[in-house]
């Protein structure tokens, strides 16, 4: 799959509609790479001009700041802001709620002037504008539950865009007991994914997996690659990985559109 970089657009004297910020997991984690690919396939299929930074993209610095290393965060953030300014980037879409949150709420303190949108918000926007058409068939009538990621849900108050996309797939959406503003973290947030577990009776992702299993759903829809990893591990801990799939909403839309390349 060919995806243009901002450098290539700049060489042509053009600006894409959006910059797709791929993020660390979306670039390097094998499972998250499939989500990045699915989102890019959707944009290509409906004719959205987008670009990535490629080798010029670095971490947002979010894990460093959450872990308490402010120096590393500011170094990375200022480097990214300079890159945005060099290319005149005004609109960013990302599949990672952590990247979305830090761009939206913390980069402006360092002088960044960018409009950032999460991929579920962007796809829902395109759906409402008629630019994205989702055809039923693949998931018709299937029982699906949705896990609210902390940084899209409680932190930024976005609950409806992901659900509207899921419902457009003509599925049976069943909620877990803890959802929306009362949702339970997958266990990865606040840089917890990168450290050893603290003493306790049960891992958070195992408890969340149990809640998902309790809905009777065959698919757990997520909007975050961190949640994807944690929920997948939770299903493995309960030995349900062969019965219940963990899918990003972008993957579900891609599959419903029958995009193969």
C-alpha positions as CSV (number, residue, x, y, z in Angstrom):
1,X,0.0,0.0,0.0
2,X,1.4,3.4,-1.0
3,X,1.0,6.2,1.5
4,X,2.4,9.6,0.8
5,X,4.5,11.5,3.3
6,X,4.2,15.2,4.1
7,X,7.6,15.7,2.4
8,X,6.3,14.3,-0.8
9,X,3.2,16.6,-0.7
10,X,5.5,19.5,0.0
11,X,7.7,18.7,-2.9
12,X,4.6,18.9,-5.1
13,X,3.5,22.2,-3.6
14,X,0.3,20.6,-2.2
15,X,-1.3,20.1,1.2
16,X,-3.3,17.0,2.1
17,X,-6.7,17.3,3.7
18,X,-5.4,15.8,6.9
19,X,-2.1,14.5,8.5
20,X,-2.6,10.9,9.7
21,X,-0.5,10.7,13.0
22,X,0.2,7.0,13.1
23,X,1.7,6.9,16.7
24,X,4.1,4.5,18.3
25,X,1.9,1.5,18.6
26,X,0.4,2.1,15.1
27,X,3.9,2.1,13.7
28,X,5.7,-0.6,15.6
29,X,3.2,-3.0,17.2
30,X,2.2,-5.8,14.8
31,X,-1.4,-5.8,15.9
32,X,-1.8,-2.0,15.9
33,X,-0.2,-1.8,12.5
34,X,-3.3,-3.6,11.2
35,X,-5.5,-0.9,12.6
36,X,-3.3,1.8,10.9
37,X,-3.6,-0.1,7.6
38,X,-7.4,-0.5,7.9
39,X,-7.8,3.2,8.5
40,X,-5.5,4.1,5.6
41,X,-7.4,1.7,3.4
42,X,-10.7,3.4,4.2
43,X,-9.3,6.8,3.4
44,X,-7.8,5.6,0.1
45,X,-11.1,3.9,-0.8
46,X,-13.2,7.0,-0.4
47,X,-10.7,9.4,-1.9
48,X,-9.5,11.4,1.1
49,X,-6.1,12.9,0.5
50,X,-3.9,12.3,3.6
51,X,-0.3,12.0,4.4
52,X,1.9,10.7,7.2
53,X,5.2,12.1,8.5
54,X,7.0,8.8,8.1
55,X,10.5,9.0,9.5
56,X,9.9,12.5,10.7
57,X,7.2,11.3,13.2
58,X,8.4,10.7,16.8
59,X,6.5,9.9,20.0
60,X,4.2,12.7,21.3
61,X,5.9,12.4,24.7
62,X,2.7,11.3,26.4
63,X,4.2,8.2,28.1
64,X,7.1,10.2,29.3
65,X,4.9,12.9,30.9
66,X,2.6,10.3,32.5
67,X,5.6,8.5,33.9
68,X,6.9,11.8,35.3
69,X,9.7,12.7,32.9
70,X,8.8,16.3,31.9
71,X,12.1,17.0,30.3
72,X,11.7,14.2,27.7
73,X,8.1,15.2,27.1
74,X,9.0,18.9,26.4
75,X,11.9,17.9,24.1
76,X,9.7,15.6,22.0
77,X,6.7,18.0,22.0
78,X,8.7,21.0,20.8
79,X,10.4,18.8,18.1
80,X,6.9,17.8,16.9
81,X,5.5,21.3,17.0
82,X,8.4,22.5,14.9
83,X,7.7,19.8,12.3
84,X,4.0,20.8,12.2
85,X,5.0,24.5,11.7
86,X,7.5,23.6,9.0
87,X,4.8,21.9,6.9
88,X,2.0,24.2,7.8
89,X,0.0,21.3,9.3
90,X,-3.4,22.5,10.7
91,X,-5.4,19.3,11.0
92,X,-4.3,15.9,12.4
93,X,-6.3,12.7,12.7
94,X,-5.0,9.9,14.9
95,X,-6.1,6.4,15.8
96,X,-4.7,6.8,19.3
97,X,-6.7,8.5,22.1
98,X,-3.5,9.2,24.0
99,X,-2.0,11.1,21.1
100,X,-5.4,12.8,20.5
101,X,-5.6,14.0,24.2
102,X,-2.1,15.3,24.5
103,X,-2.3,17.2,21.1
104,X,-5.7,18.6,22.0
105,X,-5.2,19.5,25.7
106,X,-1.5,19.8,26.4
107,X,0.4,20.9,23.2
108,X,-1.4,24.3,23.1
109,X,0.4,25.2,26.3
110,X,3.6,24.9,24.3
111,X,2.3,27.1,21.4
112,X,0.8,24.4,19.1
113,X,-2.1,25.6,16.9
114,X,-3.6,22.5,15.4
115,X,-7.0,20.9,15.0
116,X,-6.9,17.3,16.1
117,X,-9.6,14.7,15.6
118,X,-9.8,11.0,16.6
119,X,-10.3,8.6,13.8
120,X,-13.8,7.5,15.1
121,X,-14.8,11.2,15.1
122,X,-13.4,11.7,11.6
123,X,-15.1,8.6,10.2
124,X,-18.4,9.5,11.8
125,X,-18.1,13.0,10.4
126,X,-17.5,11.6,6.9
127,X,-20.5,9.2,7.4
128,X,-22.8,12.1,8.2
129,X,-21.5,14.1,5.2
130,X,-22.2,11.2,2.9
131,X,-18.5,10.8,2.0
132,X,-18.3,7.4,3.8
133,X,-20.9,4.8,3.0
134,X,-21.1,1.7,5.2
135,X,-22.9,-1.2,3.8
136,X,-24.3,-3.9,6.2
137,X,-23.7,-7.6,5.6
138,X,-20.5,-8.6,7.4
139,X,-21.7,-7.9,10.9
140,X,-25.5,-7.8,10.5
141,X,-27.2,-8.8,13.6
142,X,-24.0,-9.8,15.5
143,X,-23.9,-9.0,19.2
144,X,-21.2,-6.4,19.7
145,X,-20.1,-4.7,22.9
146,X,-18.0,-1.5,23.0
147,X,-15.2,-0.6,25.4
148,X,-14.9,3.1,26.1
149,X,-11.2,4.2,26.2
150,X,-10.5,6.6,29.1
151,X,-8.9,9.3,27.0
152,X,-11.8,9.5,24.5
153,X,-14.5,8.9,27.1
154,X,-14.1,10.3,30.6
155,X,-11.2,12.7,29.7
156,X,-12.6,14.2,26.5
157,X,-16.3,13.4,26.8
158,X,-16.6,11.5,23.4
159,X,-19.1,8.6,23.8
160,X,-21.4,8.9,20.8
161,X,-19.2,9.0,17.6
162,X,-17.8,5.4,18.1
163,X,-21.3,4.1,19.0
164,X,-22.9,5.8,15.9
165,X,-20.3,4.1,13.7
166,X,-20.9,0.7,15.3
167,X,-24.7,1.1,14.9
168,X,-24.3,2.0,11.3
169,X,-23.0,-1.6,10.8
170,X,-26.5,-2.8,11.6
171,X,-25.4,-4.8,14.7
172,X,-26.9,-5.6,18.0
173,X,-24.9,-3.3,20.3
174,X,-25.0,-4.5,23.9
175,X,-23.4,-2.3,26.7
176,X,-21.2,-3.6,29.5
177,X,-22.5,-2.7,33.0
178,X,-19.8,0.0,33.3
179,X,-19.9,2.2,30.2
180,X,-19.6,5.8,29.1
181,X,-18.7,8.1,32.1
182,X,-18.7,5.1,34.4
183,X,-16.5,3.0,32.1
184,X,-13.6,0.9,33.4
185,X,-10.0,1.5,32.3
186,X,-8.4,-1.4,30.3
187,X,-5.4,-1.1,32.6
188,X,-2.9,0.5,30.2
189,X,-3.4,4.3,30.8
190,X,-1.1,6.6,32.7
191,X,2.0,4.7,31.4
192,X,0.8,1.6,33.4
193,X,1.3,-0.4,30.2
194,X,5.1,0.0,30.6
195,X,5.5,-1.0,34.2
196,X,5.1,-4.1,36.3
197,X,1.8,-4.7,38.0
198,X,1.2,-3.5,41.5
199,X,0.1,-6.0,44.2
200,X,-3.6,-6.9,43.9
201,X,-6.1,-9.7,43.5
202,X,-6.8,-9.3,39.8
203,X,-5.4,-7.5,36.7
204,X,-7.7,-4.7,35.5
205,X,-7.8,-6.0,32.0
206,X,-9.0,-9.4,33.2
207,X,-11.9,-7.8,35.1
208,X,-12.8,-5.8,32.0
209,X,-12.6,-8.9,29.9
210,X,-15.0,-10.7,32.3
211,X,-17.5,-7.8,31.9
212,X,-17.2,-8.1,28.1
213,X,-17.7,-11.9,28.2
214,X,-20.8,-11.4,30.4
215,X,-22.6,-9.4,27.6
216,X,-22.6,-12.5,25.3
217,X,-21.0,-10.5,22.5
218,X,-18.9,-12.1,19.8
219,X,-16.8,-9.0,19.2
220,X,-15.5,-6.3,21.5
221,X,-15.1,-3.0,19.6
222,X,-12.4,-0.7,20.7
223,X,-11.0,2.7,19.5
224,X,-7.5,2.5,21.0
225,X,-4.6,0.3,20.3
226,X,-3.6,0.2,24.0
227,X,-7.1,-1.0,24.8
228,X,-6.8,-3.5,22.0
229,X,-3.7,-5.0,23.5
230,X,-5.0,-5.1,27.0
231,X,-8.4,-6.5,26.1
232,X,-6.8,-9.2,23.9
233,X,-4.6,-10.2,26.8
234,X,-7.6,-10.2,29.1
235,X,-9.4,-12.6,26.8
236,X,-6.3,-14.9,26.7
237,X,-6.3,-14.9,30.5
238,X,-9.9,-16.1,30.4
239,X,-9.2,-18.5,27.5
240,X,-11.8,-16.8,25.3
241,X,-9.5,-15.5,22.6
242,X,-10.9,-18.0,20.0
243,X,-14.5,-17.1,20.8
244,X,-14.4,-13.4,21.2
245,X,-12.6,-11.0,18.8
246,X,-11.2,-7.7,19.8
247,X,-11.5,-5.3,16.8
248,X,-10.9,-1.6,16.2
249,X,-13.9,0.2,14.8
250,X,-11.8,1.1,11.7
251,X,-11.2,-2.6,11.0
252,X,-14.9,-3.3,11.3
253,X,-15.7,-0.6,8.8
254,X,-13.0,-1.7,6.4
255,X,-14.3,-5.3,6.5
256,X,-17.9,-4.0,5.9
257,X,-16.7,-2.1,2.9
258,X,-15.0,-5.3,1.5
259,X,-11.7,-3.5,1.0
260,X,-9.0,-6.0,0.2
261,X,-5.9,-3.9,-0.6
